[in-house]
Amino acid sequence: MEILVCIKQVPDDSVEISFNSETGKPALESVTQVVNAFDTYALEMATRMKELLGGEIVVVSIGDDSVKNSLKNCLAVGGDKAFLVKNDKAEELDSQGIAKVLVKAKDHIEDKLGVKFDMVFCGKEATDYATSQVGLMLADELKMPVVTNVVDVEIKDDKANIKQEIDEGYYVIETGVPCVVTVQKPNYEPRYPTIKTKMQARKKPIEEIEIDMDVVNPIEVIKVYAPVKRSGGVKIKAETPEEAVAEAMKMMVEAKVL
């Protein structure tokens, strides 16, 4: 099983992000850059599949030299090879642009390694912009079937049996391979690297890919702003439920929400 896992480096979403009053942009200078959380789930799912069926996992990302650290981390927890599409202005690519670049990267990697990927794994969304579009657009560009919000994958008789999470529960979807899947959080956590796997990852090269960015249209972010913070609620004190309801109705009328 030959697997391509697409990852994105994002600011650590476990810390609160503030705004830089001078630039009007998020203050990310002191925030650690990490692998997008949903991409770590995708890599873990791909690694479990590799351990069961054999094959290799190739990890690819778009960005500047700092992304190599995230790729090294991926090599320490299941990735076998890593490629970086060198682009110092990756943030200027929209979802379709990223998908087009990843298609060219996939073609380059397949030619370089002499393989054809059976599956392409992506996280369901990135935690910075959360558009949930790249995986779908990538599948469209590749003319491959795609299943979103995946929590489990099994390969049987050259078919992929995919468990998809939905609001009401789950679907089990059968599709042929090659295919693209976007991964939701499964019922397990990504593995941690060991000292041994970290040392092994350091020795593995990360090949840079040069891609003509004329295939995409850059975008410009006009404004970034924080959502309005919710105000505290109002506690109604009354002797009876009827009085409480009456007071609540009065307050809603005064606020013109009724």
C-alpha positions as CSV (number, residue, x, y, z in Angstrom):
1,M,0.0,0.0,0.0
2,E,1.6,3.3,-1.2
3,I,0.2,6.2,0.7
4,L,0.6,10.0,0.4
5,V,-0.2,12.1,3.4
6,C,-0.7,15.8,2.9
7,I,0.1,17.9,6.0
8,K,0.1,21.6,6.9
9,Q,2.1,23.5,9.5
10,V,-0.1,25.7,11.6
11,P,0.2,27.8,14.8
12,D,-0.3,25.7,18.0
13,D,-4.1,25.9,18.6
14,S,-3.7,25.0,22.3
15,V,-2.6,28.6,23.1
16,E,-4.7,31.8,22.9
17,I,-3.8,33.9,19.9
18,S,-3.8,37.7,20.4
19,F,-3.7,40.4,17.8
20,N,-0.7,42.7,17.0
21,S,-2.1,46.2,17.2
22,E,0.5,47.6,14.8
23,T,0.0,45.2,12.0
24,G,-3.6,44.2,12.5
25,K,-2.7,40.6,12.2
26,P,-2.5,37.7,14.6
27,A,0.6,37.9,16.8
28,L,2.2,34.6,15.8
29,E,5.9,35.4,16.4
30,S,6.0,33.6,19.8
31,V,3.6,30.8,18.9
32,T,5.1,27.4,18.2
33,Q,4.4,26.0,14.7
34,V,3.1,22.4,14.8
35,V,1.6,19.8,12.4
36,N,-2.2,20.5,12.0
37,A,-4.1,18.3,14.5
38,F,-6.3,16.6,11.9
39,D,-3.3,15.9,9.7
40,T,-1.7,14.0,12.7
41,Y,-4.8,11.8,12.8
42,A,-4.5,11.2,9.1
43,L,-0.9,10.2,9.5
44,E,-1.7,7.9,12.4
45,M,-4.5,6.2,10.4
46,A,-2.2,5.8,7.4
47,T,0.6,4.4,9.6
48,R,-1.8,1.8,11.1
49,M,-2.7,0.8,7.6
50,K,0.9,0.5,6.5
51,E,1.7,-1.7,9.6
52,L,-1.1,-4.0,8.5
53,L,-0.6,-4.1,4.8
54,G,3.0,-3.1,4.2
55,G,4.1,-0.4,1.8
56,E,5.4,3.1,2.4
57,I,4.1,6.5,3.6
58,V,5.3,9.7,1.9
59,V,4.5,13.0,3.6
60,V,4.3,16.3,1.6
61,S,3.7,19.9,2.7
62,I,3.9,23.4,1.2
63,G,5.8,26.2,2.9
64,D,9.1,27.7,3.9
65,D,12.2,26.0,5.5
66,S,10.5,26.1,8.9
67,V,8.1,23.4,7.7
68,K,11.0,20.9,7.6
69,N,10.8,20.6,11.4
70,S,7.2,19.5,11.1
71,L,8.0,17.0,8.3
72,K,10.8,15.6,10.5
73,N,8.3,15.0,13.3
74,C,6.1,13.2,10.8
75,L,9.0,11.0,9.8
76,A,9.4,10.1,13.5
77,V,5.8,8.8,13.8
78,G,5.2,6.7,10.7
79,G,6.3,8.6,7.6
80,D,9.0,7.0,5.5
81,K,9.9,9.8,3.1
82,A,9.1,13.5,3.1
83,F,8.9,16.2,0.4
84,L,8.6,20.0,0.8
85,V,7.1,22.2,-1.9
86,K,9.3,25.3,-1.2
87,N,7.1,28.4,-1.1
88,D,7.8,31.3,1.3
89,K,4.4,32.8,0.6
90,A,2.2,29.7,1.0
91,E,-0.3,31.7,3.0
92,E,-1.2,33.5,-0.2
93,L,-2.6,30.4,-1.7
94,D,-6.3,29.7,-1.5
95,S,-7.8,26.2,-1.1
96,Q,-7.9,25.6,-4.9
97,G,-4.4,26.9,-5.3
98,I,-3.1,24.5,-2.6
99,A,-4.9,21.6,-4.3
100,K,-3.4,22.4,-7.7
101,V,0.1,22.6,-6.2
102,L,-0.4,19.3,-4.4
103,V,-1.4,17.6,-7.6
104,K,1.8,18.7,-9.2
105,A,3.7,17.6,-6.1
106,K,2.1,14.2,-6.3
107,D,3.0,13.7,-9.9
108,H,6.6,14.8,-9.2
109,I,6.9,12.3,-6.3
110,E,5.4,9.4,-8.2
111,D,7.9,10.0,-11.1
112,K,10.8,10.4,-8.6
113,L,10.0,7.2,-6.7
114,G,8.5,5.2,-9.5
115,V,5.3,4.5,-7.6
116,K,1.6,5.2,-7.9
117,F,-0.2,6.1,-4.7
118,D,-3.1,3.9,-3.7
119,M,-4.5,6.4,-1.2
120,V,-4.1,10.1,-0.4
121,F,-4.8,11.1,3.2
122,C,-5.6,14.7,4.4
123,G,-6.9,16.1,7.6
124,K,-10.6,17.1,7.3
125,E,-9.6,20.7,7.9
126,A,-6.7,23.0,9.1
127,T,-7.1,24.5,12.5
128,D,-6.0,28.0,11.3
129,Y,-8.5,28.7,8.5
130,A,-10.8,25.6,8.8
131,T,-12.2,25.7,5.3
132,S,-12.5,21.9,4.8
133,Q,-12.0,22.4,1.1
134,V,-8.5,21.3,0.2
135,G,-9.1,17.5,0.3
136,L,-12.3,17.8,-1.8
137,M,-10.6,20.1,-4.4
138,L,-7.6,17.8,-4.5
139,A,-9.8,14.8,-5.3
140,D,-11.6,16.8,-8.0
141,E,-8.2,17.8,-9.6
142,L,-7.1,14.2,-9.4
143,K,-10.4,12.8,-10.7
144,M,-10.5,10.4,-7.8
145,P,-13.4,9.4,-5.4
146,V,-13.3,11.1,-2.0
147,V,-14.8,10.4,1.4
148,T,-14.8,13.1,4.1
149,N,-14.9,12.9,7.9
150,V,-13.3,9.5,7.9
151,V,-12.7,7.7,11.2
152,D,-11.6,4.2,10.0
153,V,-10.4,2.6,6.7
154,E,-10.1,-1.1,5.8
155,I,-8.8,-2.5,2.5
156,K,-10.6,-5.7,1.3
157,D,-10.3,-7.2,-2.2
158,D,-8.8,-4.0,-3.7
159,K,-11.7,-2.0,-2.2
160,A,-11.7,0.5,0.6
161,N,-14.3,0.1,3.3
162,I,-14.5,3.6,4.9
163,K,-16.3,4.5,8.1
164,Q,-17.5,8.1,7.8
165,E,-18.8,10.1,10.8
166,I,-22.0,12.0,10.3
167,D,-24.3,13.9,12.7
168,E,-26.6,11.0,13.1
169,G,-23.9,8.3,13.5
170,Y,-21.8,6.7,10.8
171,Y,-21.9,5.6,7.2
172,V,-19.8,2.7,5.9
173,I,-18.8,3.5,2.3
174,E,-17.1,1.2,-0.2
175,T,-15.0,2.8,-2.9
176,G,-12.3,1.7,-5.3
177,V,-8.7,2.8,-5.0
178,P,-6.9,5.1,-5.6
179,C,-9.0,7.5,-3.6
180,V,-8.7,10.5,-1.3
181,V,-9.9,10.6,2.3
182,T,-10.1,13.5,4.7
183,V,-9.8,12.3,8.3
184,Q,-11.8,13.3,11.4
185,K,-10.6,12.5,14.9
186,P,-10.8,8.7,15.3
187,N,-11.2,6.8,18.6
188,Y,-7.5,6.8,19.2
189,E,-4.7,9.4,19.5
190,P,-1.6,9.8,17.3
191,R,1.5,8.0,18.6
192,Y,4.4,9.9,20.2
193,P,7.9,9.8,18.8
194,T,10.6,7.9,20.7
195,I,14.2,9.0,21.1
196,K,15.1,6.2,18.6
197,T,12.5,7.3,16.0
198,K,13.6,10.9,16.4
199,M,17.2,10.0,15.8
200,Q,16.2,8.0,12.7
201,A,14.1,10.9,11.4
202,R,17.0,13.3,11.7
203,K,19.0,11.2,9.3
204,K,16.3,11.1,6.6
205,P,16.5,13.7,3.9
206,I,13.7,16.1,3.0
207,E,13.7,16.7,-0.7
208,E,12.6,20.1,-1.9
209,I,10.2,20.4,-4.9
210,E,10.2,23.5,-7.1
211,I,6.8,24.1,-8.7
212,D,5.8,26.8,-11.1
213,M,3.3,28.9,-9.1
214,D,1.8,30.4,-12.2
215,V,-0.8,27.6,-12.0
216,V,-2.5,29.4,-9.1
217,N,-3.9,32.8,-8.4
218,P,-2.5,34.4,-5.2
219,I,-5.0,35.9,-2.7
220,E,-4.7,38.9,-0.4
221,V,-6.1,38.9,3.1
222,I,-7.8,42.3,3.5
223,K,-8.7,42.1,7.2
224,V,-8.4,39.7,10.1
225,Y,-10.5,40.3,13.2
226,A,-11.6,38.5,16.3
227,P,-15.2,37.4,16.7
228,V,-17.3,39.5,19.1
229,K,-17.1,38.1,22.6
230,R,-20.4,36.9,24.1
231,S,-21.6,38.9,27.0
232,G,-22.6,37.3,30.3
233,G,-26.1,35.8,30.6
234,V,-28.9,37.1,32.9
235,K,-30.1,35.1,35.8
236,I,-33.8,35.6,36.5
237,K,-35.0,35.2,40.1
238,A,-38.7,34.6,40.6
239,E,-41.0,32.9,43.0
240,T,-42.7,30.7,40.5
241,P,-42.0,29.3,37.0
242,E,-44.8,31.5,35.6
243,E,-43.3,34.6,37.0
244,A,-39.9,33.6,35.6
245,V,-41.4,33.0,32.1
246,A,-43.2,36.4,32.3
247,E,-40.0,38.2,33.2
248,A,-38.1,36.5,30.4
249,M,-40.7,37.4,27.8
250,K,-40.6,41.0,29.1
251,M,-36.9,41.2,28.7
252,M,-37.0,39.7,25.2
253,V,-39.7,42.3,24.1
254,E,-37.5,45.1,25.5
255,A,-34.5,43.7,23.6
256,K,-36.7,43.6,20.5
257,V,-35.9,39.9,19.8
258,L,-39.7,39.1,19.9
